[in-house]
Structures are given as structure tokens and as C-alpha cells.
Amino acid sequence: MKAKLITLIIAITTISAVRAQNYQISFAGTGSSTNVEVVKVENLTQCTSISMSGGDVLNLNSSAGINDITSGTDNKMMVYPNPSNGFCIIEFYAPANGDAVIGIFDINGREITRIQEFLMQGTWSFQVNGISSGIYTIKVQSAAYQYTSKLVSVNESHEIASIKKPDSDISVIKQEFCNSNIFTKATDDNKSLVNMQYNSGDILKLTGKSGDYSTVFMLVPVESQTVIFRFIPCTDDNGNNYSVVKIGDQWWMAENLNSGTYAEITTPQVSGTKFCMDINGQADPDCPMGGLYEWANLMQGALGCNGSGAPPDDGCSPPVRGLCPVGWHIPSHYEWTTLENNSGSNPGAFPYNTSTVSLLGTNEGANLKQTCTDYWWDPNAGATNSTGFSGLPGGDTWNGVFEDFGQSAYFWTSTSSYFFTWVHALNYSLTVVGRSAYAVESGFSCRCVKD
């Protein structure tokens, strides 16, 4: 037994050699609160998430779920729990209809069990039972796709291995796994270690909350560390509290502005009202993607303005608050330009002028778009949300109808030119950012920036 355990440990170490080490992340608060109540941890690379107490420690464990993916697309195969106790779930996306063979092979390449099924396009789950202690390779093969993943089993019993469709609802199995495996006791300070599978280079979005305050912190861990959330008030006149994120030297709202009173789109927009739609382009008073505002209403009667150049001269003096929370304002065209220059691999791609109307940058739009969501239409090109801006496709209103739901996000600035105002846009099929001038009667989203 001892020899077998040592062999298994060595093998796991070999498999994980190219993966992330185990990192432990603690949390602290500063600014308007020093108490971190809750932290939501989102792995934006794997599209997994957990919530934990801010007083506990996040344990990023490369062996909590060994999951090699060899696929030419963004679609992934998940294997969990991994390591397993002889039982696990295989979940993957079939991009085309056709026969697929799922096989499990031991460390010597010998086939342990297999199943062949005709699968329609979509996400499929299969249940694996009876895998004895050891290291295995799971292969999914079809004419149109192929996935390969490692599986580690610590099951000491000898059973007949099998693959079949799950006995119960897959969401229930996922929840049971999370509930039973997520917490282990830390060795000091009576804190809990909250385990999360992590591979080297994965992008983490950490949202710390304390009362009405909520701050986003983006992290690609390379060591154990303490993440410090700076809590900043961001509450509008309707009592809506917003998450905030620091990008470069600017603090931005990490959610669309949702201030104002909901109104039907057929109602002429008056001061303090907003239009809202859902993911399907239908009117929705719950405003899941924030409000859509005509420019004059958003500005609350203020005149247009802009900065005079690059930071620190990119803001208005004084800034225009409009419908933004106290201490926040509608960004100028130049402040948006600063955001874009700080958001990707092509700094300087966005000139500080009011004459360039174009699609600009390289991956700046991709890094500003929210990922792991159904809001954006496929392919949500290149989306990483590495900035934490979490841009949503709020679409627009024009001439009494909702448009571009799922496809585009349009954000007002405070900078106008005659009857048109500068707008910055993200699109589901592009990795760049568009900027142009639109009629002030359009209904667009807004992100406020801190004074």
C-alpha cells in the first residue's frame, strides 16, 4: 500500500510539473472599509467560480482538478472531481453531430473501458464508475473533434470500470462535489483553506465585498500573496451600489450605470428615466444590463466637454456628474481613450483627438468584454475580460425600438460635436474597439469614472 501511494504521488508530480504550483491568497481591505466580508473568485480562463469568506484563504491547487485539453477550439473538456475516488464526470462540447468514442486508458496505454455514442451538437456529460487507483488518460474522439485529459484515481477497491450517462441531474452532481470538496482546514489562525483548481496563466477575477462596497481585483497568480481590496463608495441616487475596478490609474465602474426610473421605450424619455432590455432584446424593468439613456438625459442638462490631451489632461474641468454617483462622472472622449490605451497590447493605438473615427487597437476590446456569459453572442471574439471592466452587450435604442442586443455595447462620453456625441463601442465579432459620433437621440449605456 505504501509503495503504491508513493508511486501515485510521483506520477501526479510528473503530470503537474508544467502546471501552476499551489498558491495561497489571503485578503485584506483598505479605504472606506478594512473588513472583507465575502470574495467571489472567478477563473475566467476555465469559466469556474466560487464564493468564500474574506477571512479565509484561497488555495489555488493545480492538482485539485487535472484537466489537459487538446482541442483546436475554445471549447473544453472538464473532468471532476479529479483526483477521484473511482467516480467522476466527463463533460465536453460536441461541435458537430456524429459518432464519438470515449475511452479510458491506463498509464501503459491499455484500454480500460470505452463507450460509443451518436452525439448531437451540444454539451454532453458522462459518468465514470469503478476506476481503480492509478493515473489514466481519457480520450474523446470523433471525426470532427478530439479531447484528451488526465485522470488520477485514489480508489483502492477493485471494481469493473464503466462509462455511461449520468444517473442524476448533472447540476446536482456539480453542487454536491463543490459542497463536499471545497473546504479544508488551514493550519493556522483557525482559517479555512478554500480549494480551487488553477492552471498556470489562468486569469482570476476577484470581487471583494464589504457592506455596500464592492471592488474587483484582477490577478494572474505567480506566488502566494495578500490581495488588498480598496473599497470606494459608488452608490447612485437610487441606492444602487456598483462594483469598481482600477485600470491603469483610473477607477471605473465595473457595471453599467443603472440610475433612474424605468420607462417603457414608447414613452418619451424625460429627466431621470431609463430604458432597459433583456438578453433577448425585450423590455425588462429589472434592467439586467443597466439603463439605456439619451445623451441629454444622461448629462442632466450639462454642456458637452472634453479634456485637452493625455493624462492628466484627459478629463473635463469641471467633470460632468450627470446621473453618475456622487464622486463619479461621465467620462470624456479622452478619458475613454486613456482606458483603451491601458487595456491591451497596443498602447498608443488610440489617438487623443476628435477626428479619428475607426476600429482601433488589437485586443483592447477583447480585454474589456465580459466572458463566461450568455449575454454576448458567439463567438464573443477573443474575450478575456483581463481588465475586469466586464463590458456587457447592452445594445441601443433608436426610433422607439431596441437594437443590437447580444451584439454590441455602446458607451456615451461627455464629448459632443454639434448634434453628435462621441461613443466607444465593443462588438461580439471583434477584438478591437470602435469609436464614432452618434445622434444624441440614441439610447446608449454609460460607465462612470471616478473624479
MIDO-332684 format. One line per 10 residues: their letters; for each residue x, z negated, y of C-alpha. Coordinates in steps of 0.25 Angstrom, whole numbers, plus 2048, in hexadecimal, padded with zeros to 3 digits. Layout:
// MIDO-332684
A) X/Z/Y | ...;
This chain:
// MIDO-332684
MKAKLITLII) 800/800/800 | 80B/7FC/80A | 813/809/807 | 806/811/809 | 804/80B/816 | 812/80D/81B | 811/81C/817 | 804/81D/81E | 80A/817/82B | 816/820/82B;
AITTISAVRA) 80D/82C/829 | 804/828/834 | 810/826/83D | 815/834/83A | 808/83B/83D | 807/833/84A | 815/836/84F | 811/841/858 | 805/839/85E | 803/82F/868;
QNYQISFAGT) 809/821/866 | 800/815/867 | 7FE/811/876 | 7F6/805/87B | 7EF/806/888 | 7EB/7FA/890 | 7E2/7FA/89C | 7E2/7F3/8AA | 7DB/7F5/8B7 | 7DE/7F5/8C6;
GSSTNVEVVK) 7D7/7F8/8D3 | 7C9/7F3/8D4 | 7CA/7EC/8C6 | 7D4/7E7/8BD | 7CB/7E6/8B1 | 7CA/7F2/8A8 | 7BD/7EF/8A0 | 7BB/7FC/898 | 7C4/808/895 | 7BF/815/890;
VENLTQCTSI) 7CA/81D/889 | 7C8/82C/887 | 7D2/834/87F | 7CF/842/886 | 7D8/849/87C | 7D1/844/870 | 7C3/842/877 | 7C2/834/872 | 7BF/827/879 | 7BD/818/878;
SMSGGDVLNL) 7B9/80D/882 | 7C1/800/882 | 7C2/7F3/889 | 7CC/7F4/895 | 7D2/7E7/890 | 7D6/7ED/882 | 7E2/7F6/87F | 7E0/805/87B | 7E9/808/86F | 7EC/817/86E;
NSSAGINDIT) 7EF/819/860 | 7F4/826/85A | 7F0/822/84C | 7E2/81E/84F | 7DE/82C/84C | 7E8/837/847 | 7E2/844/84B | 7EA/850/84B | 7E3/85C/850 | 7E7/86A/84D;
SGTDNKMMVY) 7DD/873/854 | 7DE/87F/85D | 7D3/879/866 | 7CF/86D/86D | 7C6/868/862 | 7CB/85D/85A | 7CA/856/84C | 7C8/847/84C | 7CB/83E/840 | 7C7/830/841;
PNPSNGFCII) 7C9/825/83E | 7D8/829/83C | 7DF/821/835 | 7D3/820/82C | 7CF/817/821 | 7CB/822/818 | 7BF/827/820 | 7C0/82F/82D | 7B8/83A/835 | 7BD/848/838;
EFYAPANGDA) 7B7/84E/844 | 7BA/85C/849 | 7B5/868/851 | 7B2/875/849 | 7B3/880/854 | 7AC/88B/84B | 7A3/88C/83F | 7A9/88D/831 | 7AE/886/825 | 7B8/87B/827;
VIGIFDINGR) 7C1/873/81D | 7C4/865/81F | 7CF/860/817 | 7D8/853/816 | 7E6/854/811 | 7F0/848/80D | 7FE/847/812 | 803/850/807 | 7F9/85B/80B | 7F0/859/7FF;
EITRIQEFLM) 7E1/85B/802 | 7D9/84E/800 | 7CB/853/803 | 7C4/85F/80A | 7B7/864/80F | 7B2/872/813 | 7A6/873/81C | 7A0/87E/825 | 7A0/879/833 | 798/87E/83F;
QGTWSFQVNG) 79F/87D/84C | 7A0/86F/852 | 7A5/861/84F | 7A6/85D/841 | 7A9/84F/83A | 7AD/84C/82C | 7AF/83F/825 | 7BB/83C/81D | 7BA/831/812 | 7C3/82B/807;
ISSGIYTIKV) 7D1/82F/80D | 7DC/826/807 | 7E7/820/80F | 7F1/82B/814 | 7F3/836/81E | 7EB/843/81D | 7E8/850/825 | 7DA/854/828 | 7D9/863/829 | 7CC/86B/82E;
QSAAYQYTSK) 7CE/87A/82C | 7C4/885/830 | 7C6/894/833 | 7C4/890/842 | 7CB/883/844 | 7D4/879/83D | 7D7/86A/83F | 7E1/861/839 | 7E2/852/83B | 7EA/846/834;
LVSVNESHEI) 7E2/83A/82E | 7E8/82D/82A | 7E1/824/820 | 7E3/816/81C | 7D9/815/811 | 7DE/80E/805 | 7D3/811/7FC | 7D3/81E/7F3 | 7C6/826/7F5 | 7C2/834/7F3;
ASIKKPDSDI) 7C4/83B/801 | 7B9/843/807 | 7B5/84B/813 | 7A6/84C/817 | 79D/84C/823 | 79B/83E/829 | 791/834/823 | 78D/830/830 | 78C/833/83F | 79A/837/844;
SVIKQEFCNS) 798/82F/851 | 795/823/84A | 7A1/824/841 | 7A9/826/84E | 7A3/81A/855 | 7A6/811/848 | 7B4/816/848 | 7B6/812/857 | 7AF/805/855 | 7B7/801/849;
NIFTKATDDN) 7C5/806/84D | 7C7/805/85C | 7CB/7F7/85E | 7D7/7EF/858 | 7DC/7E2/85E | 7E8/7E2/867 | 7F4/7D9/864 | 7F4/7D2/872 | 7EB/7CD/87D | 7DF/7CE/874;
KSLVNMQYNS) 7DC/7DC/878 | 7D7/7E7/86F | 7DE/7F4/86C | 7D5/800/86D | 7DA/80B/864 | 7D8/819/868 | 7DF/825/861 | 7E9/82D/86A | 7F2/838/869 | 7FE/83B/872;
GDILKLTGKS) 7FA/842/87E | 7EB/83F/87E | 7E4/83D/88B | 7DD/830/88D | 7D3/82D/898 | 7D1/81E/89A | 7C6/819/8A2 | 7C7/80B/8A7 | 7BA/803/8AC | 7B9/7F7/8B3;
GDYSTVFMLV) 7AB/7F4/8B9 | 7A7/7FF/8C2 | 7B5/805/8C2 | 7BA/810/8B8 | 7C7/816/8B8 | 7CD/822/8B0 | 7DC/822/8AC | 7E1/82E/8A4 | 7EC/82C/89A | 7F5/833/890;
PVESQTVIFR) 7FC/827/88A | 80B/827/887 | 80D/818/886 | 805/80B/885 | 801/807/893 | 7F7/800/89C | 7ED/809/8A3 | 7E9/803/8B1 | 7DB/808/8B6 | 7DA/808/8C5;
FIPCTDDNGN) 7CB/804/8C8 | 7C6/80B/8D5 | 7B7/809/8DA | 7B0/816/8D9 | 7A1/814/8DA | 797/81D/8E2 | 78B/819/8EA | 782/81A/8DE | 78A/810/8D6 | 791/81A/8CD;
NYSVVKIGDQ) 79F/815/8C8 | 7A9/820/8C6 | 7B6/821/8BD | 7C2/825/8C5 | 7CF/82B/8C1 | 7DD/82D/8C8 | 7E2/83B/8C8 | 7EF/83D/8CF | 7EE/834/8DC | 7DF/836/8DD;
WWMAENLNSG) 7D4/82D/8D8 | 7C8/836/8D3 | 7BA/832/8CD | 7BB/835/8BE | 7AC/838/8BE | 7A3/842/8C6 | 79C/83C/8D3 | 78E/837/8CF | 78A/831/8DC | 77C/834/8E2;
TYAEITTPQV) 76E/835/8DD | 76A/83F/8D3 | 761/84A/8D7 | 75B/856/8D0 | 762/863/8D3 | 756/869/8D8 | 756/85E/8E3 | 75E/862/8F0 | 76A/859/8F0 | 769/84E/8FA;
SGTKFCMDIN) 773/844/8FF | 777/83B/8F3 | 771/843/8E8 | 778/84A/8DC | 774/854/8D1 | 778/851/8C3 | 778/859/8B6 | 77C/856/8A7 | 785/85D/89E | 77B/868/89B;
GQADPDCPMG) 778/86B/8AA | 76B/864/8AB | 767/85A/8B6 | 76B/84C/8B2 | 769/83F/8BB | 773/838/8B2 | 77E/841/8B9 | 788/841/8AD | 791/849/8B5 | 78F/843/8C2;
GLYEWANLMQ) 788/849/8CE | 788/857/8D4 | 788/857/8E3 | 786/862/8EE | 792/860/8F7 | 78B/85B/904 | 784/851/8FC | 791/84C/8F5 | 798/84B/903 | 78D/844/909;
GALGCNGSGA) 78D/84C/915 | 79C/84B/918 | 7A4/857/91C | 7AE/85E/913 | 7BD/85B/913 | 7CA/85D/90C | 7D8/858/90C | 7E4/85F/913 | 7ED/861/907 | 7F3/85A/8FB;
PPDDGCSPPV) 7F3/84B/8F9 | 7F2/842/901 | 7EB/84C/90A | 7E1/851/900 | 7D5/848/904 | 7CB/849/90F | 7CD/83F/91B | 7C4/838/91A | 7BF/83B/90C | 7B0/83E/909;
RGLCPVGWHI) 7A9/834/901 | 79C/83B/8FF | 795/836/8F2 | 7A2/830/8ED | 7A4/821/8EA | 7AA/819/8F5 | 7B9/81B/8F6 | 7B8/829/8F0 | 7B5/836/8F6 | 7B2/845/8F3;
PSHYEWTTLE) 7C0/84C/8F0 | 7C5/856/8FA | 7C9/864/8F4 | 7D7/860/8F6 | 7D5/853/8EE | 7CF/85B/8E3 | 7DC/864/8E4 | 7E5/857/8E2 | 7DD/853/8D6 | 7DF/861/8CF;
NNSGSNPGAF) 7EE/861/8D3 | 7EF/853/8CB | 7E7/857/8BF | 7EF/861/8B7 | 7FC/869/8B4 | 7FB/872/8C0 | 7FD/868/8CD | 7FD/870/8D9 | 7F3/87B/8D4 | 7E8/877/8DE;
PYNTSTVSLL) 7EC/87A/8EC | 7E7/871/8F8 | 7DF/87C/8FF | 7D1/880/901 | 7D3/88F/8FE | 7D7/88F/8EF | 7CA/892/8E6 | 7CE/893/8D8 | 7D0/88D/8CA | 7DD/885/8CB;
GTNEGANLKQ) 7E7/87D/8C3 | 7EA/87D/8B4 | 7E4/871/8AD | 7DF/869/8B8 | 7D0/86C/8B5 | 7D2/869/8A7 | 7D8/85B/8AA | 7CD/858/8B3 | 7C2/85B/8A9 | 7BB/851/8A0;
TCTDYWWDPN) 7BE/853/892 | 7B8/84E/885 | 7AA/850/88B | 79E/859/888 | 79C/85B/897 | 7A5/867/898 | 7A2/874/891 | 7AC/879/887 | 7B8/87C/888 | 7BA/872/893;
AGATNSTGFS) 7C7/879/895 | 7D4/870/894 | 7CC/864/898 | 7D5/857/897 | 7D0/84E/8A2 | 7DE/849/8A3 | 7DB/845/8B1 | 7D0/83C/8AE | 7C7/844/8B8 | 7BD/847/8AD;
GLPGGDTWNG) 7B6/853/8B4 | 7A8/856/8AF | 7A1/863/8B0 | 796/85F/8BA | 793/86D/8BD | 78C/870/8CA | 77E/873/8D1 | 77B/87F/8D9 | 76E/884/8DE | 765/87A/8D6;
VFEDFGQSAY) 76C/87B/8C8 | 777/875/8C0 | 783/87D/8BC | 790/87D/8B5 | 78D/871/8AC | 797/86F/8A2 | 7A0/879/8A8 | 7A5/875/8B6 | 7A8/869/8BF | 7A7/86B/8CE;
FWTSTSSYFF) 7AC/861/8D7 | 7AA/860/8E6 | 7B4/85D/8F1 | 7B2/859/8FF | 7B9/866/904 | 7AF/871/90A | 7B1/87E/910 | 7A5/884/917 | 799/883/90D | 7A2/881/901;
TWVHALNYSL) 7A9/875/8FB | 7B6/875/8F2 | 7B3/871/8E4 | 7BC/86F/8D8 | 7B7/873/8CA | 7BA/871/8BB | 7B5/87A/8B0 | 7B3/879/8A1 | 7BB/886/89E | 7C7/884/8A8;
TVVGRSAYAV) 7D3/87A/8A9 | 7D5/87D/8B8 | 7CD/878/8C4 | 7C5/881/8CD | 7C3/87F/8DC | 7BA/886/8E5 | 7B0/884/8F0 | 7A1/883/8ED | 794/883/8F5 | 790/875/8FA;
ESGFSCRCVK) 783/876/8F3 | 789/876/8E5 | 787/869/8DD | 795/864/8D8 | 79C/858/8D3 | 7A5/84E/8DA | 7B1/846/8D7 | 7B5/83C/8E1 | 7C3/838/8E4 | 7C8/82A/8E9;
D) 7CA/828/8F8;
